[in-house]
Amino acid sequence: MADLYVALVHHPVYDKNGAVVTTAVTNLDVHDISRLARTFGVRGFYVCTPVPTLRRLVARIMRHWETGPGSTYNPTRKEALRVVRLVADLDEATADVERESGGLPRVVATSARPGPRRLGFTTLRQQLEAPDGAVLLVFGTGWGLAHEVLERADDILEPIAGTGAYNHLSVRAAAAIMLDRLRGDR
């Protein structure tokens, strides 16, 4: 089975007005997506932020759960956080996956917006069942990944379709649905 990695990008992403911004890292995203990563066999979860202060904050939170009082209070959280890796940007995450897997990963971006070049869940699931290789699944914060990130990706995963026109899931909810579709026991 191909190795699956996840990246949560905080820059460059859009705000609600369409401006490219850097979003804050949230404790909930780190905790919940790391738990998803462990549940679905993700090799590494990259929190990508160019802001050194935010990387230090996440490192401090992780220390609390890995070696501090939280490590004995909630051992399952400690286990989940082992997959978290803090990096400045997507390039650093990609390079780390390449070092670990021995080859460049296939970068698959996510977007709630429809458009060209959308890869279906079934197709990506089949590709992940290949005996080797690595895929880096990239999620954006705010109002989604900036165009420049989508353009650099090898593929863009099809959006999650609900029952109507409204389509603005939290990144945690979208990650849960996507990882279940790609790696869930079927």
Salt bridges, closest charged atoms under 4 A:
ASP3 OD2 - ARG43 NH1 2.98
ASP29 OD1 - ARG172 NH1 2.69
ASP32 OD1 - ARG35 NH1 3.51
ASP32 OD2 - ARG172 NE 3.50
GLU79 OE2 - ARG38 NH2 2.23
ASP91 OD1 - ARG152 NH2 2.28
ASP96 OD2 - ARG85 NH1 3.24
ASP96 OD1 - ARG99 NH2 3.27
GLU100 OE2 - ARG43 NH2 2.91
GLU100 OE1 - ARG85 NH1 2.99
GLU129 OE2 - ARG125 NE 3.79
GLU151 OE2 - HIS147 NE2 3.56
ASP155 OD2 - ARG106 NH2 2.21
ASP180 OD2 - ARG186 NH2 3.10
